Amino acid sequence: MPTALAPVYLLASPDPALLSALEPVLAATGAQVEVVLSLEAALTAIAQPRTPALALLDTALRGMDPRMNLERLLATVRGGETDARLPIVLISDTVTQQWIDRVAEGVIDDLIPRTAEPDYVRLRVEMALRRRLASREILALREAQVLNAQFDRLTGVYNRETILAMLFRETDRVQRMNSSLTLLLLDIDDFGHWNSRLGNDACDDLLCQVSERTTRLLRSYDLLGRPGMDEFLLVLPGCSAVNAVLLAERMRVDVFCTPFRVGSDVVRLSACFGIASSQGRSPVVVLREAEQALQWARTAGPESIQCFGDSPHSSDGPVTFLASSNGDGLIAW
């Protein structure tokens, strides 16, 4: 007995003998069988919110509208949102080249002779369902692989290749819209020291925490990537250099002033920040300027913020990270 959650199989044919032979065979699989007698009724059933799990269509179907035919129905279905999840099996008097081509093109999933025994039809239907399920699983795996290739495996932010590609895309957009774009490049101070002192696993945890805290400060359309081991790149559309400096100052407080806990250790990190404005120029040039500003910041000292175009100078930032310890067993460098 089919349940409310049972799959729906659409059986569309004007032939009473075919319907009476196939309906009980399909129902025996536990599916709910919906029988329709015309092309229009078949199209309506397919377009329902609860799309059938399978459509078994007789090539002898006709429509009330002389312009409606089976080819038009197939084109409508395959051009809609049901395409990826609706296997279509045709029942035909003859195996024509037309229908063989449609199978090869993936428009239909199988073609069964009208003279086939009901149990054979059931077997071919089950095979079509399994093939469609396997096809969806392969597609999902491919999409997941493409998606995973865009992200840094450790932190979950964009990897170097993706953030640079998105930077080119954003530059094209701001050129068209004549809007602002600023890059903010940050480098965690003396991360090699922490790596040798705490080990790789602890430092991986620190990088994840830095990315999580940084993400919470960003707007939905800001981009965050990890181009280097201890470097993060922020691509900030619609953001001026002044506002990027304000963001860097906020990051010094909200991201780095709060100690990081890794295992039994409490660690105080700091970072330097380099900022450069795009002004519609080549991303390669702007990124090079952000790297130069970051180098100025490294020279100026921990927690420095430098903008390309300004003369290199030390920024008056927090220096509490220099404290050697506190009551919580804070580790600092």
N, C-alpha and C positions, 0 to 999 in steps of 0.2 A: 504494500500500500504506500503510494507516494506521500511524502510529508511536505509541510510548508517550505522546508529547506531543500527539497529534492530539486535536482536540475530540471530545467524545462527543455524538452526536445520539440522543435517545431516540425510538424509533418504537413507538407503542403502538396496537395494533389487533387485533381478533379475526378480521379478514378476510384469509385467506391470499392472495387475489388482489391486494389492496392492498399487502400486505407485499412480495410478490414483485416488484411494479412499482416501489415506491418505494425499497426498500433499496439496490439497485445505483446508483440515481440519487444518493442521499445519500452513499453510499460513494465515488462518483466525485469528490466535493468534497475528498477527503482525510480525511474525518471517520471516526471509529469509530462504527458504528451498533449500538445496543443495542435489540433487539426484545423487547417484552413483550406479553402477551396479555390482561392484566386490569388493573383499576383498582388493586388492591392491589400488583401487581408494579410498576406505574408509579410509585406513591407511594413504594415502597421504593427504586426506582432514583433518584428525584429526591432522596431523603433521604440518599443516599450521600455520604461526605466529598468525593468528586470529583463535584460537581454537573454534570449535563449542560449543554452549551452551548446546547441547544435541546431542547424537548419538542414532538413532533408527535403529537397525540392524536386518535384517532378517536372521534367522538361515539357510536359504536355500542359502545364499551367497556362491559363490565359487571363487577360485582364478585361475589365469593363471598358477602359480607355484604350482605343486602338493604338495609341502611341506607347502604351506600356507593354514591354516584353521582358523576357527573362534576362536578357543582356543588360537592359536598363536597370532592372532590380539589382543585379550583381554590381553594376557600376555604382549605384547609390549606396549599397551596403559597404562596399570596399572603400568608398570615399568618405565614410563616416567614422565615428568614434568606435563603432563595434568591430572594426576590421581586425584588431589584434586579438580579439577573444572569441570570435564566432566561426567555428568550423562549418563549412558548407559542403554537403554531399549531394550530387545530382543523381537522379534516376532517369535513365534514357532508354528509348527503344533501340537506338543505334549509337555506337561509339564513333562520333564524327571527329574530323580533324579540328573543328571549331572547339569542341569541348576538351580534346587532348591538349590544345594550345592553352586553354584556360587553366588546366591542371598544372601545366609547366610554368605558367606565369604566377601561380599561387592565388589566382582569383577564386578557384574552387579547390577543395581538399581531396576529393575523390569522385569517381564516376562509376556508377553501378548499373549493370544491365537490368532492364525491367523484368527479365525472366529469371533473375537470381532468386534462390530460395530465401525465405525470411531469416533463417538462422545465419545464412551467409551475409545478408545485409547487416544483421546485427554485428557480426564479426568485423565487417569493413567499417562500420560506424565507430566501434570501439578503437580500431586502429587509427582512424582519423582523429579521434579525440586525443589519443596518446601522442600522435605526431604534433598536434597543435600545442599540447602541454609542453612537450620537449622543446618546441620552437620558442615558446614564451620564456622558458627557463634559460635557453641559450641567449636570447635577447637581453634578459635581465642581467645575466652574467657579463655580457659585453658592455652594457650600460654602466654596471658597477665598476668594471675594469677601467673604463674611460674616466668615470668620476674619481676613482681612487688615484688615477695617474695625475690628477690635478692638485692633490693635497700632500702636504708634508706628513709622512707616516707617523712621526712622533707627536707633533703638536696639533695636527688637524687644520692648520692654516694653509694658505696656498704655498706650493713649492716655488722654487726659483723660476722655473720655466713658465709656470702659469702666471705668476704675479707680473713678470716682465711682459708677457703677451697681453695681459689685461691693462698694463700701463700704456702700451701702444694703442689699445682700443679706446681707453679713456682720453688719451691725448687727441685722437681723431675727433672724439665727441666734443671736447671743450673747444677745439678749433672751429667746429661748425657752429657751436652755440656762443662762441666768444665769451666763455666763462673762465673761472680760475681753477687751477689744479696745483696742489703742492705735495711734494714728497717729504716724508719724515723717515729718516734712517736712524735706527738706534742700535747701539752695540753695548752689551753687558760688560762692565769693567772687569778686567782680570779674570775672565771666565776660565782660562787655562789653569789658574791657581786653584779655583774651586774644583775643577775636574780632577786634578792630581790629589787634592786633599780629601774630597768626598767620594770620588769614584764616578764612573759613567752613569750608573743607574740613578744616583741621587741628582746628578746634574741634568739628566733627562727629565726628571720630575720637576726641577727648577724651571727648565725651559717651558714645560707644559703650563706651570703656574703663571709664568710671565705672560704667555700667550692668552691664557684665560682672563687674567686681570686686564690686559690691554683690550681685548675684545669687548669687555663690558663698557669701555669708555667710548667706543666708536659708534658712529651713526650706521644705519642699516645699509647705506650705499658706500661706505668707506671700505677699502680693501686692505687686508693684512696678509703679508707673506713672510716667508723665512728664506732669504737668499743665501744665508751663510749659517755656520754652526751656532753662533751666539749673536747673530744680527737679525733684526726684523725690519721690514719695509712697510710703511703705511702710505697708501695712495689715497689722497684726500681731495675728491672732487668738490668744487665750489668753496674751497678753503684758501684763504690768503696766507701769506707767510706769517703775518702777525697772529692770526688765529692758530696756526700750527705751533708757534712758540708757546701760546697759552696752553695748547694741548700737551706739549712736551713738559711744561711746568706742572701740569696736573698729573701727568704720568709719573714724574719724580716723586710726587706725594702718594698718589693712590695705588701705583703699581709697585714702586720700589721702597718707599719709606716703611711700609708695613712689612715686618719680617716674614720670611718664608720658612715653613716647617717641612723638613725632610727627615723622615724617621724620627730619631730622638734629638736631632739637631734643629736649632733655630738660626736661620742665616739671614743676614742683611746684605742685599745686593744693591748695586747702583748701575747707572748706565749713562752713556754720552749720546747726544742727539745732534744729527746734522739735517738741515732743512734747506730745500731749494724749491723755487717756484717755477712752474712750467712756462706760463705765458705763451702757450701754443707752440713751443719749440720742440725740437727732436727729443724724444724720451732718453736717448743715449746721452745727449748733452746734459740734460737735467739730472739724470742719475749720476753722472760723473761729478756734477756740482754738489749733489747731496753727499757723495762719498768724500769730496774735498772738505765740505763743511764738517763732516763727521771726524775727519782727520784733525781738523783744527780743534774740535771739541776734545778729542783724545789728548792732544798736546796741552790744552788748557787745564785738564785735570778731570777727575771723576765728577759725574753729574753735570757736566757742562752742556750748554745748548748753543749751537752756532748756526747762523744763517749764511748761506752763500751770498756774497754781495756786500756783507758787512765785513769790516776789518776784523781779523781774528782777535778775540779777547776772551778773558775769563768771565763766566757768568756767576752772578752771586746766587748760588743755589744752596740747598740744604747740605750740611756736612756731617749730619748725625751718624752717617754710616761709618765714620772714622772711629767711633767709640769701640773699644776692644770687647766689651761684654756688658751685660746687665744682669738683673736678677733672674731672667729667664734663660740664662746660659747662651746669650746671643753670640754667634760667631761672626766676626767681621774681618775684613782684609785691610 
